[in-house]
Amino acid sequence: MRKILLTVGMLWLGVVGCGDVYESSIPTVAFSFTCNLAQSPYYQITTPGRFLKVTKNTSGVAVGYAGLIIGQSVYSDGQTYLAFDAACPVEASRSVSLEVTDDGLGTAVCPKCKATYDLSNGGGRSDGLGEEVLRRYSVRLSGQTLHVSN
């Protein structure tokens, strides 16, 4: 009986603990965002460690779930850009949008729960509640044009 319970317990842990698909608490939304890195305010993110939050594309259409945070990690080679949704995973609400600090390190803070996220290291939580990382989006650089999409 003990062997059976041990076997069932191991199988249960294997099924529950080994999911290889990450599900974010931030809903998936379809969007496309393009900007010219030579224009204001986007030229700011051509420096590694700098990030910028945007909420709408040039046509005035909302991007991301609660906006986008775009920029470069402090570890970037100067040509590698990152994009995250500005929604806090703890709050998972369109109305709670992270604020980017001007520390040159890539830090974002939730105005509601005060959780902080390290944008330079993949959007992981660096302080506060929750364990989830920020939702990340695809980024493509073509000359001076940056394309972000889901």
Helices and strands as residue ranges (DSSP letters): H 2-17, E 32-36, G 42-46, E 51-54, E 68-71, E 82-85, E 99-100, E 107-109, E 116-118, G 119-121, E 124-127, E 138-142, E 145-149
